Every structure is written in structure tokens, then in C-alpha cells.
Amino acid sequence: MTIYIITSSEGRVYKEIKHELEKAGYHTKTLLAEVPQPVLVGFVSGRLTTFTLKKLLEASVKGGCL
């Protein structure tokens, strides 16, 4: 499973989101574009633990979009 992260910069929020996805076993690819906040594109299948989902949601509240 590959999830595309669309972001305008590879800052702290981007790194948190990418780290949590990779820790959960997902492959990520980054597309740089002029967007106001990071956006994840992809189908999430399999198992996301409550901890991982919580961390992703926390990161999205800090400036991302899920």
C-alpha cells in the first residue's frame, strides 16, 4: 500500500505524518505542490492501531489534513 503525501514543504508536521505511516507499515511517496497544508491521498487498508491513528490525527490537527 502506498500513500501519497502532498505538501508544500517537508516540515515537522509532514515528518510526523510520514513517520507514523511508515511505522504502521505503509509506503509513502511525497509530491511537492503549493498547498496550504499536507494532504494524504490513498486507500488505508489493513490495521491501523489506535495509537497510530491517534498520532496521525494529532499531526493533522497541528496543520495537516487527513
NORZIUR-V496336 format. One record per backbone hydrogen bond with DSSP energy under -0.5 kcal/mol. CO is the residue of the C=O (numbers start at 0). NH is the residue of the N-H. E is the energy in kcal/mol with one decimal. If there is no record, write none. Layout:
CO	NH	E
CO	NH	E
//
This chain:
0	26	-2.5
2	28	-1.8
3	5	-0.6
3	40	-3.0
4	6	-0.6
4	30	-2.7
5	38	-2.5
6	32	-1.9
8	10	-0.9
10	14	-2.4
11	15	-2.3
12	16	-2.5
13	17	-2.8
14	18	-2.5
15	19	-2.3
16	20	-2.2
17	21	-2.5
18	22	-2.5
19	23	-1.5
20	25	-2.5
21	24	-1.3
26	2	-2.8
28	4	-3.1
30	6	-2.2
32	34	-1.7
37	64	-1.9
38	5	-3.2
40	3	-2.7
41	43	-0.6
42	44	-0.7
45	47	-0.6
46	48	-0.6
48	52	-2.9
49	53	-2.6
50	54	-2.5
51	55	-2.4
52	56	-2.5
53	57	-2.5
54	58	-2.3
55	59	-2.2
56	60	-2.1
57	61	-1.6
58	63	-0.7
59	62	-0.9
59	63	-1.0
62	37	-0.5
64	39	-0.9
//
